Amino acid sequence: METQKLYYQDPYLREFPATVLSCEAAGEVWKVVLDQTAFYPEGGGQPADHGVLKAASREIPVTDVHEKDGRVLHTCAAPVEAGTVVTGFLDWDRRFDHMQQHSGEHILSGILCRLYHCDNVGFHLGAETVTIDYNVEISWEQALEAERLANEAVWADRETEIFYPSSEELAALDYRSKKELTGQVRIVEFPEADRCACCGTHVERAGQAGLVKVLSCQKFREGVRMEILCGGRALRYLSGVYDQARAVGQRLSVKPLETGRAVERLEEELSAAKSRIADLEQTAFAAIAAEQKGRGDVVLFQSPMRPDSLRRLADAVGKACGGLGAVFSGEGEAWSYALVRTDGADIAPLVKELNQTLRGRGGGRKGFAQGSVQAARSEIEEFFRR
């Protein structure tokens, strides 16, 4: 006996009565078949519904749903005896979210395929975003134009049309499909946006999709992979982006929509400051190096500095001292190092022993090495006194 699919009769049905036809153990869960169900089974890129089955005083979680040979199998956390009358309750927030995402994807894909003569060759409705693959290259500007038209279709709020054409009608119908279809075909149409063969659940009117937002459009195989959000997900995402822009704007004393230019100004100021710091460092490093002129092997300790600055100081000291220029920057038991020899001697054995003795890591070649050690200053000084 096949399960009656209430989710096709009324996709907004949240609660329904049913009789358990069978219940079979499957590891630590049970597969329950009902005579009728509003739980949508995973399929067509749309995840399964979740919810509970209530029987007398028991509430049994439904954690997954699949269809096999016309029977809908509900994965349940506990068994329920065949013949039991239960009431199913959908996790409606999850279902409606899936309906919004799936419907918004239809609207956007229909418009993209019409405008740019492409095919939707992949669709995944994930827990956070929706990804869609198309088999032609689409630019970011083209994706945004399709997004604009998709939202116009949402605002027009036309009624979704779902029908089952005869084989003759289907042959004469212009519709999207990822594969060749046989038997009874379910067509879902969003007027002026999309007509597609689909087994999923959708909103009754385009306006209930709420909003379509394209997040990314990246090259993928011979076409592109697009990441989108619809409905409540899009609202939450854009609200979060606005909150971030508002917080940044408050720190920069500008309005949220002016943060981009404010950040550009900060980057210009930072670049200028880095240039001034580099000039000052060059002067300071030259003075430090001059103090070590002709002294042979030298070990110096400095406060924490950037790796590039550490390298430049060690290079200046190594050239001036005529031996090993070893510079450590840090504090406590965390030090970065740069070692320079300008006399052509192999530095590798020293670096290996340094790392082994002082719990370090790093290396180099041709008279230069850079890395870090986990040791106190006194341990480092003792190592070089040996």
MOHU-V813998 format. One record per helix or strand. SS is the DSSP state (a for helix, b for strand). FROM is the first residue (numbers start at 0). TO is the last residue. Records with the same first field share a line. If there is no record, write none. Layout:
# MOHU-V813998
SS=FROM-TO ; FROM-TO
This chain:
# MOHU-V813998
b=3-4 ; 14-25 ; 28-33 ; 35-36 ; 42-42 ; 45-45 ; 50-54 ; 57-67 ; 70-75 ; 84-89 ; 119-124 ; 129-133 ; 158-162 ; 175-175 ; 186-189 ; 193-196 ; 204-204 ; 211-219 ; 222-229 ; 295-301 ; 321-330 ; 333-340 ; 359-364 ; 367-372
a=5-8 ; 91-115 ; 139-155 ; 166-170 ; 205-208 ; 230-251 ; 255-290 ; 306-320 ; 347-356 ; 376-384
